[in-house]
């Protein structure tokens, strides 16, 4: 009769059980990492959309080369703002005021596109324009702030909290674009 060591029976089953638990924790960690990556990807998409929209209105302001840009473009509005009828500045000759109205309405429509793409929730846009004394012509500091509500809490710096555009809370995200515009007379 062969000799059987009874002190080691079931040891292999215990090793398999421990290996299974280690594998389970590893898979749970991989799933959690994937969830965090998806959140970061969504935040990145929102920021890219805000930068793109901010650059778009900045170029629209630059192309409407008029000394009245302060009265035409300086305003604050949200993605809930109703759209006004647009002027047909694509086929008709338009004044600087009509071009500005068309620019802003087209841009508001782009901000509202979030309903289709999910890009910017509860967006608020602030366009600030101030005159700057300049000997070469009329100068303006143009600041476009796009603020929206993110999906997770975020600890903002004091400088970011000080920017007054949109609701200031732990989920607010914002992009601020500054430029200088010179209108030669």
WOLINUR-V671304 format. One record per residue. RES is the residue in one small letter. PSI is psi in whole degrees, -180 to 180 (none if undefined). OMEGA is omega in whole degrees, 0 to 359 (none if undefined). D_LAST is the distance of its C-alpha to the last C-alpha in whole Angstrom. Layout:
res = {RES;RES}
psi = {PSI;PSI}
omega = {OMEGA;OMEGA}
d_last = {D_LAST;D_LAST}
This chain:
res = {x;x;x;x;x;x;x;x;x;x;x;x;x;x;x;x;x;x;x;x;x;x;x;x;x;x;x;x;x;x;x;x;x;x;x;x;x;x;x;x;x;x;x;x;x;x;x;x;x;x;x;x;x;x;x;x;x;x;x;x;x;x;x;x;x;x;x;x;x;x;x;x;x;x;x;x;x;x;x;x;x;x;x;x;x;x;x;x;x;x;x;x;x;x;x;x;x;x;x;x;x;x;x;x;x;x;x;x;x;x;x;x;x;x;x;x;x;x;x;x;x;x;x;x;x;x;x;x;x;x;x;x;x;x;x;x;x;x;x;x;x;x;x;x;x;x;x;x;x;x;x;x;x;x;x;x;x;x;x;x;x;x;x;x;x;x;x;x;x;x;x;x;x;x;x;x;x;x;x;x;x;x;x;x;x}
psi = {128;152;126;127;107;-8;-15;12;137;1;-39;-39;-39;-40;-43;-42;-43;-43;-38;-41;-42;-43;-40;-45;-38;-41;-39;-40;-40;-39;-42;-40;-40;-39;-43;-39;-37;-41;-45;-36;-41;-43;-40;-41;-40;-46;-42;-39;-42;-42;-43;-44;-40;-43;-34;-50;-31;-43;-35;-41;-43;-36;-22;77;85;153;-12;20;-27;-50;-25;-36;-22;113;170;135;164;172;-13;-6;133;147;142;160;140;148;153;76;10;-26;-22;162;130;153;172;-36;-43;-39;-43;-44;-43;-44;-49;-39;-40;-39;-38;-38;-37;-39;-40;-10;-9;-26;-28;-34;-17;25;-54;112;135;51;141;135;133;122;114;127;128;144;145;131;132;141;-20;-12;-161;124;147;135;123;128;125;122;124;119;140;172;120;175;-20;160;153;131;106;152;166;-36;-39;-39;-29;-18;120;90;115;179;129;106;-174;-6;1;133;151;156;131;124;127;143;166;134;126;123;115;131;none}
omega = {182;181;179;178;185;181;182;181;181;182;180;178;177;177;179;179;178;178;178;178;179;178;179;178;177;178;176;177;179;178;178;178;178;178;178;179;179;177;180;178;179;177;178;178;178;181;178;178;180;178;179;179;178;178;179;181;177;178;177;179;180;183;177;189;180;180;182;186;179;182;184;188;185;179;176;177;181;180;177;181;178;179;176;175;183;172;179;182;179;180;180;173;185;175;178;179;179;178;179;179;178;178;184;179;176;181;176;177;178;177;181;179;178;180;180;186;181;188;185;180;178;183;172;183;178;176;181;180;177;178;178;179;182;181;183;183;178;180;180;169;182;179;177;179;175;183;179;181;178;183;182;180;185;179;182;176;179;179;179;178;182;180;184;174;182;179;179;175;185;179;182;172;176;174;179;178;179;179;176;181;178;178;180;184;none}
d_last = {111;108;106;103;101;101;98;95;95;92;90;88;87;86;84;82;81;80;78;77;75;73;72;71;69;67;66;65;63;62;61;59;57;56;55;53;51;51;49;47;46;45;43;41;40;39;36;35;35;33;31;30;29;27;25;25;23;20;20;19;17;15;15;14;10;9;9;12;14;16;18;18;19;21;25;28;31;34;35;38;35;35;33;32;32;29;27;27;24;26;27;25;22;20;17;15;18;21;19;19;23;24;23;25;28;28;28;30;33;32;33;36;37;39;42;43;42;43;40;38;41;39;36;33;30;27;23;22;18;17;14;14;13;11;10;8;6;7;10;13;17;18;22;24;28;31;34;37;41;43;47;48;48;45;45;42;41;40;36;36;38;36;33;33;32;35;39;40;43;45;44;40;38;34;32;28;25;23;19;16;13;9;6;4;0}
